[in-house]
Amino acid sequence: MFNEKAQMMKADDIRKLQTEKMLKMVRYAHDNVPMYKRKFKEAGISISDIKGLRDVHKIPFTVKDDLRDHYPYGILAVPREEVVRFHASSGTTGIPTVVSYTRNDLDKWNDLMARTYCAAGAKPEDIVQNAYGYGLFTGGLGFHYGAETLGCSVLPTATGNTKKQIQMMYDFKTTVLACTPSYAIYLAEASKNFGYKPREDFDIRIGMFGAEPWSDEARASIQESMGLRAQDVYGMSELYGPGVAVECPEQKGLHIWADEFYVETIDPVSGEVLPEGEKGELVFTMLSREAMPLLRYRTKDIAVINYEECDCGRWHPRIMRIKGRSDDMLIIGGVNVFPSQIEAALLETRGISEHYQIIVDRDVLDKLYVKVEVDKDLYESEDYNQEELLKRTSENLIAVLNIRANIKLLEPGAIPRTVGKAKRVIDMREEHDRIEDV
Ligand SMILES: [Zn+2]
């Protein structure tokens, strides 16, 4: 097992190490990042007020805008010369969020990613095909160096050129596929179109799928069509990148590597820390990052944390699958709707494919439109009854959402395919209806 000592830490040891690292980190961030010195001063607290994990709630939050405000070099705690790499994510505002890494930060991230592969079931003898985008996005290099650190053979195919991708998967007998879940769904479909039978022709055992939320139904669909075990990986560029948390083979939540990330769950509106086991926004403190310390970073991801021992023997707390992002949540006619709920309802409907788009618009009232492709086999069969399928889809959506959707069934292939994160939700309404402005 890669870094077994860290992976198998007991709850008490995790707590002890978190406390030690937290106290050090609070001082380090305060003394080296002017933004934190200012935040502490404005909140009227000093580092001596933080004596243990129970005091962490006194520390002000860090939000994405703090990073944008420090474009381009970010919240640096070290001289720029000590930075060995930058990554960036594009934001809707046009100003990218830049993150920076020292040599030690990269070593730590590689260790976390190697553990992530290992905990998901990958082994040094695996052949890893990495179809995440390489570049400023953290997915490509994160999954690449993590697999190398574990000792795997890496095929850095990156995104795109799907035909070549599938050819290499076949020729090299790829055993681990790393990509977004939506691209995995597309690869399964495309390989059938190129004449392959994915379950028989490919040797992939494990999928390392992350970078976007996906439902249990999407997992079942990928596992079924590709004959692999689809493992969820969580992370974001602000927190190194992928490798913050990962599912073990039990698939009962994603283990957060708690020796490096201290997690809290807060009420997204009031900012109050919620008791253990309650659903709320995840907030992370990075416990030993050098270049860019982050204290209490608000992720906008909504989930429940489970602190009990997992059947795999790990005590690292588990994210019980991300239900959605607070900024992805749609309020339609006063009802809270997560796109992942719509996806789940669609995939439960027999005869419906996994390719869909959600459009929200308003004339007088909010209206929800769902465009979805009919499953190819059904579409081409004589049994296809559009009216009956429409009725079943509509019933399944109402059962989950409690609101009526205008559904449009499309022929297979009608919705544009993407190689990265899928653009599945289009909100045509005014911006002030979104939760970040509430
Ligand atoms: Zn586990």
Boltz pocket constraint, residues with backbone or C-beta under 6 A from the ligand:
constraints:
  - pocket:
      binder: B
      contacts: [[A, 248], [A, 249], [A, 250], [A, 253], [A, 255], [A, 310], [A, 311], [A, 312], [A, 313], [A, 314]]
      max_distance: 6.0
